């Protein structure tokens, strides 16, 4: 069945390539499409099932409980910037460029050791921070524990998943992700339909059970790559990961600040509604971008000449942005109907979140390309991202001071922010490829 699907995908992609670029696919594009087949099957299917679970969870939970669940995710994502420290992406890059199996073993072992040490320090630091401040008083103890557990498990998941991508184990990765989904689905059914616990911790338990199973299986799968530590590689991983860390800090401003502001300004119930629309739109675009980047990043990292890829991305963007937006509107509309009457069906929200999700998708793809081109270009994009993020923060402060925070204004600000980031990406890439500095 998979081979048949692969052949269909290859043929259709080749037809589309001829239509858009007036020539058949080359060797690199064919290899990319073959690897993408397993990613679409595994990650695409698993993402679709997780998306359905999230919709069902939102329907079964009240907006308040669903808001708590998403608040745990948002706060964990902030802490994970420090715990992961860009090691996941650094591992992909270093493994993909490794010349021998021994080099790969060194990178894999060193990456896992680094994430373990990093995570221990971050968990201790977070615990001390909560004890020394009054912030913990604003959260239930179960929420604090949930945040720490989520951070730990997902940090390992991101790094081990990155290792699998770097090793080009797309088939195994896809199949093992299906195991994760199976465990999550089974636990979800147990918690909601057998035990009948309609609280955010039940959904969180189902999610983390699947993640825990995946991490254990990943480590067993790559066990023969372990125990080859190297101090030089450790330093290189920290340096390269540090760039992703800096980028991640700027990304937190975009990815999580909006959720904290909605929660503090409008309340946990409104955040539940906001989370429903974000799940219906953002989760789709993030997973779609993840499916593409999963193969795109390691494949492009090996290519010395990125110019043809740059041109193809520009043309594909022009051809697909409008159809993708229309598809997103349909998906969000259907998803909000599934969420049920507890969540307000608002056409304005549907359009705004659909625009945002489509922009997020293309921003992620372009950012992945910049990351693979050169260290200097990546640093330049980070600097500009931080500058744009500063203006974005100022916009939030103005809206907060004027008591203008609503779901509409928050999403509008985010759309403006992503447009500015994409404009910055366009200038950086155009100047780079037009300067003759292609590497």
Secondary structure, 3 states (H helix, E strand, C coil): CHHHHHHHHHHHHHHHHHHHHCCCCCHHHHHHHHHHHHHHHHHHHHHHHHHHHHHHHHHHCCHHHHHHHHHHHHHHHHHHHHHHCCHHHHHHHHHHHCCCHHHHHHHHHHHHHHHHHHHHHHHHHHHHHHHHCCHHHHCCHHHHHHHHHHHHHHHHHHHHHHHHHHCCCHHHHHHHHHHHHHHHHHHHHHHHHHCCCCCHHHHHHHHHHHHHHHHHHHHHHCHHHCCCCCHHHHHHHHHHHHHHHHHHHHHHHHHCHHHHHHHHHHCHHHHHHHHHHHHHHHHHHHHHHHHHHHHHHHHHHHCCCCHHHHHHHHHHHHHHHHHHHHHHHHHHHHHHHHHCCCCCCCHHHHHHHHHHHHHHHHHHHHHHHHHHHCHHHHHHHHHHHHHHHHHHHHHHHHHHHCCCCCHHHHHHHHHHHHHHHHHHHHHHHHHHHCCCCCC
